[in-house]
């Protein structure tokens, strides 16, 4: 870290020679250090602005100054002041960098088994394509429009990382196949239970209240009967309706009887690293384990340029927080467990109502076992083509 500071800060070492040089020494309050060489000569180290002030004063009062050494960015870049071609090249480089980094050049798709070709095609329709300027894209508006026009997506978003665009897609779960309203179909059960009520809009009921059905059993026939003379004639139709079943559900929850928790002592240490690309240059002395027990967090801060584009130069910080681990006994909250497992039934099975339910908590050594049982009323019935 000290070497980096020395490179950035400009320092100049020079001598002042003349009669009664002690009077000038009293003016050097901002000097980094002052050393007497002899009665008429002192060696001074200070910054560039202070040196110019002292030099002008010495010239007016008959003292001689001579430079002994220079260091810092200001002196290292001074020889480049007349190299106009180099300066133009650097300016052109940064201008080109701005033009390139303000556009999208690469894509990737993060999804749950969605067709990447289809996702790319949708993105292209809404202007998300190669070479487009990021500032020209209204991503929130595009996301809303895509979600409105494509019901198969539960989530659609675009994240920018420099010149790279990541398209994040999540498809909807459990999308039921919709049968055409003119197609001939029956209605079958999609779960097990006892028929509590059946509603028939079109078709003939195949079960009655109190009948036991399992998944796949016929609930409503897609038929319509009418009389032709003394003969009954049936013809197939598109059945409509649903059944309400009484079902029995059981849920389990396993909890540890004890748990370990962390308590911080308040002591912490930080380690900084100067990062260039994928290389790191530590700015600390090596310490393998600062504490016997600790948590470690890692943060990286990169320099940015122009439109928030990240440069491959920055600093990383490792934060070590000392901690101690203690053990505590779990106190099971029966009301909280009961409500949690009850709510799970509504979300998991689409329960309409719960007729009766109970919760039993059992101690099993290192674990607590919670058993929840419920008699539910659920809506059943899906269309099945003939």
Secondary structure, 3 states (H helix, E strand, C coil): CHHHHHHHCCEEEEEEECCCCHHHHCCCCCCCEEEEEECCEEEEEECHHHHHHHHHHHHHHCCEEEEEEEECHHHHCHHHHHCHHHHHHHHHHHHHHHHHHCECCEEEEECCCCCHHHHHHHHHHCCCCCCCEHHHCCHHHHHHHHHHHCCCEEEEEEEEECCEEEEEEEECCCCCCCCCCCCCEEEECCCCEEEEEEEEEECEECCCCCCEECCCCEEEECEEEEEECCEEEEEECECEEEEEEEEEEEEEEEEECEEEEEEEEEEEEEEEEEEECCEEEECCCCCCCCCCCEEEEEEEEEEEECCCEEEEEEEEEEEEEEEEEEEEECCCCHHHHHHHHHHHHHHHHCEEEEEEEEEEEEEECCEEEEEEEEEEEEEECEEEEC
